[in-house]
Amino acid sequence: MKKITLFLTTLIITAQAFAQVKHAVTKSAVTYEIKNMGINTSGKFKTLEANIAFDPNNLAASTIEAMIEVNSIDSDNAMRDNHLKAEDYFDAEKYPKIIMKSTAFKKKAGNNYVGIFNVTIKGKTKAVEVPFTYTESANVALFKGSFKINRKDFGVGGNSMVLADDATINLVVETSK
């Protein structure tokens, strides 16, 4: 009887793992906004890789891990980009990736969710709530989210008096299922 129970438990766990909807990223946009000297400044990261297993009907088993290449930063100003890659900002040579790993998801109303992510920048990790929408059609799923982080929590930009502490991050990720 114990063997049958163990077999059934293993079968159920395996079935749940395979039931997870795996997503392959087809398009992405990672943009940021921050005030510099009181003026809104924005830019983007051009390279995002992600491992996504998201099932709105099984949030407990859902996972998202995203990696953003720091060297892909583009503020539409090459001199500023080089400065942002330097040690006092993102230190791209030592920390080439920004990493986001989900720890939990919560369903809100409609297609709205909140993901709790461990965000790692420059070797420092903080838990961040990321509200997002998730919509899907036959073969395509779309994740859209926006959240704020405090750059000082991650040692980005030092104690600059002209750079705002909070930055807004916007994510749009289209995937095939």
C-alpha positions as CSV (number, residue, x, y, z in Angstrom):
1,M,0.0,0.0,0.0
2,K,2.9,2.4,0.8
3,K,4.4,1.7,-2.6
4,I,1.1,2.6,-4.3
5,T,0.7,5.8,-2.3
6,L,4.3,6.8,-3.1
7,F,3.8,6.0,-6.8
8,L,0.6,8.1,-6.9
9,T,2.2,11.0,-5.1
10,T,5.2,10.9,-7.5
11,L,2.8,10.7,-10.5
12,I,0.7,13.7,-9.3
13,I,3.8,15.8,-8.6
14,T,5.3,14.9,-12.0
15,A,2.0,15.7,-13.8
16,Q,1.8,19.1,-12.1
17,A,5.4,19.9,-13.2
18,F,4.6,19.0,-16.8
19,A,1.3,20.8,-16.7
20,Q,3.1,24.1,-16.1
21,V,2.9,26.4,-19.1
22,K,6.4,27.0,-20.3
23,H,6.9,30.3,-22.1
24,A,9.6,31.3,-24.6
25,V,10.3,35.0,-24.8
26,T,9.6,36.4,-28.3
27,K,9.7,40.2,-27.6
28,S,10.6,42.2,-24.6
29,A,10.9,45.8,-23.5
30,V,12.6,46.8,-20.2
31,T,12.6,50.6,-19.7
32,Y,13.4,52.8,-16.8
33,E,12.6,56.3,-15.7
34,I,14.4,58.4,-13.1
35,K,14.8,62.1,-12.3
36,N,18.3,63.5,-12.8
37,M,18.7,67.2,-11.8
38,G,14.9,67.4,-11.6
39,I,14.5,66.3,-15.2
40,N,12.9,63.0,-16.2
41,T,15.4,60.7,-17.8
42,S,14.6,57.4,-19.4
43,G,16.3,54.5,-21.1
44,K,16.1,50.9,-21.8
45,F,17.9,47.6,-21.5
46,K,18.0,45.8,-24.9
47,T,18.7,42.3,-23.7
48,L,16.4,40.2,-21.5
49,E,16.5,36.4,-21.1
50,A,13.9,34.6,-19.0
51,N,12.8,31.2,-17.9
52,I,9.1,31.4,-17.4
53,A,6.8,28.7,-16.2
54,F,3.6,30.6,-15.4
55,D,0.2,29.1,-14.9
56,P,-2.6,31.4,-13.7
57,N,-4.4,28.3,-12.4
58,N,-1.4,27.1,-10.4
59,L,0.4,30.1,-9.0
60,A,2.1,28.1,-6.3
61,A,4.0,26.1,-8.9
62,S,4.7,29.1,-11.2
63,T,8.2,30.5,-11.5
64,I,9.8,33.4,-13.4
65,E,13.5,34.0,-13.6
66,A,14.7,36.9,-15.7
67,M,18.3,38.1,-16.5
68,I,18.9,41.5,-17.9
69,E,22.3,42.3,-19.5
70,V,23.7,45.4,-17.9
71,N,25.9,46.1,-21.0
72,S,22.6,46.4,-23.0
73,I,21.7,49.7,-21.3
74,D,20.7,52.4,-23.8
75,S,19.9,55.9,-22.6
76,D,20.3,57.3,-26.1
77,N,23.6,58.9,-25.0
78,A,26.8,56.7,-25.4
79,M,28.8,58.8,-22.9
80,R,26.1,58.4,-20.3
81,D,25.7,54.7,-21.1
82,N,29.4,54.2,-20.4
83,H,29.1,56.0,-17.1
84,L,26.1,53.9,-16.1
85,K,28.2,50.7,-16.8
86,A,31.0,52.0,-14.6
87,E,31.7,50.9,-11.0
88,D,29.8,53.8,-9.3
89,Y,26.6,52.8,-11.1
90,F,26.0,49.2,-12.3
91,D,29.6,48.0,-12.5
92,A,28.9,45.9,-15.6
93,E,32.3,44.3,-15.6
94,K,31.9,42.8,-12.1
95,Y,28.1,42.4,-12.2
96,P,27.1,41.8,-15.8
97,K,23.5,40.8,-15.0
98,I,20.5,42.1,-13.1
99,I,18.5,39.1,-11.9
100,M,14.9,38.8,-10.9
101,K,13.6,35.5,-9.4
102,S,10.0,35.0,-8.3
103,T,9.3,33.7,-4.8
104,A,5.5,33.9,-4.9
105,F,2.5,35.2,-7.0
106,K,-0.9,36.5,-5.8
107,K,-4.0,36.8,-8.0
108,K,-5.8,40.2,-7.9
109,A,-8.9,41.1,-9.9
110,G,-9.3,40.1,-13.5
111,N,-5.9,39.6,-15.3
112,N,-4.0,41.4,-12.5
113,Y,-1.3,39.7,-10.4
114,V,1.4,40.6,-8.0
115,G,4.7,38.8,-8.1
116,I,7.2,38.9,-5.3
117,F,10.7,38.8,-6.8
118,N,14.2,38.7,-5.4
119,V,15.9,41.4,-7.4
120,T,19.7,41.3,-7.5
121,I,21.7,44.3,-8.7
122,K,25.4,44.6,-8.0
123,G,25.3,41.6,-5.8
124,K,22.7,43.0,-3.5
125,T,19.3,41.3,-3.3
126,K,16.0,42.8,-2.2
127,A,12.4,41.5,-2.3
128,V,10.3,43.6,-4.6
129,E,6.5,43.5,-5.3
130,V,5.9,43.7,-9.0
131,P,2.2,44.2,-10.0
132,F,1.5,43.0,-13.5
133,T,-1.1,41.9,-16.0
134,Y,-1.1,38.6,-17.8
135,T,-3.2,38.0,-20.9
136,E,-3.1,35.1,-23.3
137,S,-4.4,34.1,-26.6
138,A,-4.0,30.7,-28.4
139,N,-0.2,30.8,-28.7
140,V,0.9,34.1,-27.2
141,A,1.0,35.4,-23.6
142,L,1.7,39.0,-22.6
143,F,3.1,40.1,-19.3
144,K,3.1,43.9,-18.5
145,G,4.3,45.3,-15.2
146,S,5.7,48.4,-13.6
147,F,7.4,48.9,-10.2
148,K,9.7,51.2,-8.3
149,I,13.1,50.5,-6.8
150,N,15.3,52.6,-4.7
151,R,18.7,52.7,-6.4
152,K,20.5,53.2,-3.1
153,D,19.3,49.8,-1.9
154,F,21.5,48.3,-4.6
155,G,24.5,50.8,-4.3
156,V,23.7,52.3,-7.7
157,G,24.8,55.9,-8.2
158,G,26.3,56.5,-4.8
159,N,25.1,59.5,-2.8
160,S,24.3,61.7,-5.8
161,M,22.5,64.8,-4.8
162,V,21.1,65.4,-8.2
163,L,19.8,61.9,-9.0
164,A,16.5,60.8,-7.5
165,D,16.5,57.7,-5.2
166,D,13.5,56.0,-6.8
167,A,13.5,54.6,-10.4
168,T,10.4,53.3,-12.1
169,I,11.0,50.1,-14.1
170,N,8.5,49.1,-16.9
171,L,8.4,45.6,-18.3
172,V,6.6,44.2,-21.3
173,V,7.3,40.6,-22.2
174,E,5.6,38.7,-25.0
175,T,6.0,34.9,-25.0
176,S,5.0,32.0,-27.1
177,K,3.5,29.0,-25.3
